[in-house]
Amino acid sequence: MIELSFIIINYNTKNITADCINSININKTLTNINYEIILVDNDSTDGSIKYFTENKYENVIFIKNKKNEGFGKANNIGVKNSTGKYMVLLNSDTIVDQTDFKLLIGEISNDESIGVLSAKILNKDKSIQSIGFDFPSIENEVKLNLLFWNFNFIKKFRYKNYKNKGLFRTEWVSGCFMIIRKLDYKEVGGFDEDIFMYAEDVDLCYRLYKKNKYSFVMDETSIYHLHGQSGNKKRIKLNQLLQRKENYYYVIRKNNILSPFNLFLIKLTYIFNAIVVVTGKKLKNITG
């Protein structure tokens, strides 16, 4: 009987996806846990399909989509083809060889109120990347957009003296690493397939929250998320930043999280944030 199904979406990330799979297969806490890895490829063009077809990885079921279906739909396809009791939704740019899955499965199996369970998410340099987030609100958006709460240089101060708390409840967790019962995932319909990428994690956690299934973090174990390892951030444009946020606003409207006026206010705070970021990048490029 399969207990864990790891769902990984690959799109032109052959090498880091291979590293992610290897990090699962060498994890010692999985020694006595039956698991499978569902690898869904979104029509990659970097040689991924040939590579993962020819290289038979242990416990891997390889699914090839005929087009790029987006992150949410690809995860839904992976879950549909899985047989485990618990789903581990895992970004391809994560490393989990030191993650204590025995601890995490013990926590979620003992508490029916846990809808989604995550761990402490670390950057490559072992600094904290995330330990859960708050749902959209005026107060939260002011911290994020006007005080730059989620920028690495701020987080280094925020988490400088952080001490583990064990299992604790938060409002939503990053989609880079989620453990969720397959039954709960299916109960709320999985990821919203109208969201191609970004903010699908906020939406899923909120819909579970409405069903009295809450998001938790167990910070006594961790994963590495190599976030931002690809792409040219130096040339980021204002319209790109603004476009990325549209799914977030869609989630707010869809779930009636904020009034239209408050949504308008938080859009203004983000526009300010984006202008500062783009201006800062331009100045850095000129002086650097």
C-alpha positions in Angstrom: 0.0 0.0 0.0 1.4 3.4 -1.0 1.4 5.9 1.8 3.0 8.9 0.1 2.7 10.2 -3.4 5.2 12.9 -4.4 3.8 15.1 -7.1 6.5 17.0 -9.1 5.9 19.3 -12.1 8.7 19.6 -14.6 8.9 22.3 -17.2 12.4 22.8 -18.8 14.1 22.1 -15.4 15.6 18.7 -16.2 18.7 19.0 -14.0 17.1 20.5 -10.9 14.2 18.1 -11.2 16.6 15.2 -11.3 18.3 16.6 -8.1 14.9 16.8 -6.5 14.0 13.2 -7.3 17.4 12.0 -6.1 16.9 13.9 -2.8 13.7 12.0 -2.2 15.3 8.6 -3.0 18.2 9.1 -0.6 16.1 10.4 2.3 16.6 8.0 5.2 13.3 8.8 6.9 11.5 7.3 3.9 13.2 3.9 4.4 10.1 2.2 6.0 7.5 4.3 4.1 6.0 3.1 0.9 6.0 6.0 -1.6 5.8 6.8 -5.3 6.9 9.8 -7.3 4.5 11.1 -10.0 6.5 13.3 -12.4 4.4 15.4 -14.7 6.1 17.1 -17.6 4.5 20.1 -19.1 5.8 19.6 -22.7 9.4 20.6 -22.0 11.7 21.4 -24.8 15.0 21.1 -22.9 15.5 17.4 -23.5 13.6 16.5 -20.3 11.2 14.0 -22.0 14.1 12.0 -23.5 16.1 12.1 -20.3 13.3 11.0 -18.0 12.1 8.4 -20.4 15.5 6.8 -20.8 16.7 7.2 -17.2 14.5 4.9 -15.1 14.3 6.5 -11.7 13.3 4.5 -8.7 9.5 4.7 -7.9 8.9 7.3 -10.6 5.7 7.3 -12.8 6.4 9.7 -15.7 3.4 11.5 -17.3 3.9 13.6 -20.4 1.5 16.4 -21.2 1.1 17.3 -24.8 1.1 21.0 -23.9 2.0 23.2 -21.0 -1.0 22.8 -18.8 0.1 25.2 -16.1 1.2 24.4 -12.6 -2.2 23.8 -11.0 -3.7 21.6 -13.7 -0.5 19.6 -13.9 -0.7 18.9 -10.2 -4.3 17.8 -10.5 -3.3 15.4 -13.2 -0.5 14.1 -11.0 -2.9 13.6 -8.0 -5.4 11.9 -10.3 -2.8 9.3 -11.3 -1.5 8.8 -7.7 -2.4 6.0 -5.3 -1.1 7.3 -2.0 -3.1 8.4 1.1 -1.1 11.6 1.4 0.1 13.9 -1.4 3.4 15.7 -1.2 3.2 18.6 -3.6 6.8 19.4 -4.3 8.4 22.1 -6.6 11.0 20.8 -8.9 13.6 23.2 -7.4 13.4 21.8 -3.9 15.8 19.5 -2.0 14.4 17.2 0.7 17.1 14.7 1.5 17.2 15.9 5.2 13.5 16.4 5.6 11.9 14.2 8.3 8.9 12.7 6.6 8.3 10.3 9.4 7.7 13.3 11.7 5.5 15.1 9.2 3.3 12.1 8.4 3.0 11.4 12.2 1.7 15.0 12.7 -0.9 15.1 9.9 -2.1 11.5 10.6 -2.8 12.4 14.3 -4.8 15.6 13.6 -7.8 15.8 11.3 -7.9 19.6 11.5 -4.7 19.7 9.5 -5.6 20.4 5.9 -2.1 21.3 4.7 1.1 20.6 6.4 4.4 22.3 5.5 7.9 22.6 7.0 10.4 25.4 7.5 11.4 26.5 4.0 15.0 27.5 3.7 17.1 29.3 1.1 20.3 27.7 -0.2 22.3 29.6 2.5 20.1 28.1 5.2 18.3 31.4 5.9 14.5 31.2 6.4 12.5 31.7 3.2 9.1 31.1 4.7 7.2 29.6 7.6 3.7 30.3 6.5 1.8 33.4 5.5 -1.3 35.4 6.4 -4.4 35.7 4.2 -4.8 39.0 2.3 -5.8 41.9 4.4 -5.0 45.6 4.5 -2.6 45.2 7.4 -0.8 42.3 5.8 -0.4 44.0 2.4 1.0 47.2 4.0 3.7 45.0 5.7 4.4 43.1 2.4 4.3 46.0 0.0 5.2 49.2 1.9 7.5 47.7 4.5 8.9 45.0 2.1 8.2 42.3 4.7 8.9 39.4 2.4 12.2 40.6 1.0 15.3 38.6 1.9 17.1 41.6 3.5 14.1 42.2 5.8 13.6 38.5 6.6 17.1 38.2 7.7 16.3 40.6 10.5 12.8 39.2 11.2 14.1 35.7 11.6 17.6 36.5 13.1 16.8 35.0 16.5 14.1 32.6 15.4 13.6 29.6 17.6 11.6 26.6 16.6 8.1 26.3 17.9 7.2 22.8 16.7 3.8 22.4 15.1 1.9 25.7 14.7 -1.0 27.0 12.7 -0.7 29.6 10.0 -3.2 30.8 7.3 -1.5 29.5 4.1 1.7 27.9 3.1 3.8 27.9 0.0 2.9 25.6 -2.8 6.6 24.6 -3.1 6.0 22.1 -0.3 2.6 20.9 0.8 1.5 17.6 2.4 -2.3 17.0 2.1 -4.6 14.1 2.4 -5.8 13.0 -1.1 -9.3 12.9 0.2 -9.1 16.6 1.3 -7.5 17.6 -1.9 -10.3 16.0 -3.9 -13.0 17.3 -1.6 -12.2 20.9 -2.5 -11.5 20.2 -6.1 -7.7 20.5 -6.0 -5.9 23.5 -7.5 -8.0 26.0 -9.5 -7.2 25.2 -13.1 -8.1 28.7 -14.2 -4.9 29.8 -12.5 -2.0 29.0 -14.8 0.7 29.7 -12.2 1.1 31.8 -9.0 -1.4 32.2 -6.1 -3.0 28.8 -6.5 -1.5 27.9 -3.1 -3.3 30.8 -1.4 -6.6 29.7 -3.1 -6.3 26.1 -2.1 -5.5 26.9 1.5 -8.3 29.3 1.8 -10.9 26.8 0.4 -9.6 24.2 2.8 -9.9 26.8 5.6 -13.6 27.3 4.7 -14.0 23.6 5.3 -12.4 23.8 8.7 -9.2 22.3 7.4 -6.3 24.5 8.4 -2.7 25.1 7.3 0.1 24.2 9.7 3.9 24.3 9.7 6.2 21.9 11.5 9.4 23.9 11.9 11.5 21.2 13.5 12.2 19.9 10.0 12.9 21.8 6.8 13.4 21.7 3.0 15.5 23.7 0.7 13.8 25.8 -2.0 16.2 27.1 -4.6 13.8 29.9 -5.4 14.9 32.3 -8.1 17.8 30.2 -9.4 16.7 30.8 -13.0 15.6 33.8 -14.9 17.2 37.3 -15.4 16.0 39.4 -12.5 18.2 42.3 -13.6 15.9 43.1 -16.5 12.6 42.8 -14.7 9.9 45.2 -16.0 7.1 47.0 -14.2 4.4 45.4 -16.3 5.8 41.9 -15.6 5.6 42.5 -11.8 2.0 43.9 -12.1 0.9 41.0 -14.3 2.3 38.4 -11.8 -0.1 39.8 -9.2 -3.3 39.4 -11.2 -3.9 35.8 -10.0 -3.6 37.0 -6.4 -6.3 39.5 -7.0 -8.4 36.9 -8.8 -8.2 34.7 -5.7 -9.3 37.6 -3.5 -12.3 38.4 -5.7 -13.3 34.7 -6.2 -13.3 34.0 -2.5 -14.7 37.4 -1.4 -11.7 37.8 1.0 -11.8 41.6 0.7 -14.2 44.3 -0.3 -13.7 45.9 -3.8 -12.5 49.1 -2.1 -10.0 47.3 0.1 -8.8 45.4 -2.9 -8.3 48.7 -4.7 -6.2 49.9 -1.8 -3.9 46.9 -1.7 -3.4 47.3 -5.5 -2.1 50.8 -4.8 0.4 49.5 -2.2 1.6 46.9 -4.7 2.1 49.4 -7.5 4.3 51.4 -5.1 6.2 48.3 -4.2 6.7 47.3 -7.9 7.9 50.8 -8.8 10.5 50.8 -6.0 11.7 47.4 -7.0 12.1 48.2 -10.7 13.7 51.6 -10.0 16.1 49.9 -7.5 17.1 47.3 -10.1 17.8 50.0 -12.8 19.9 52.0 -10.4 21.9 48.9 -9.4 22.5 48.1 -13.0 23.7 51.6 -13.8 26.0 51.8 -10.8 27.0 48.2 -10.8 
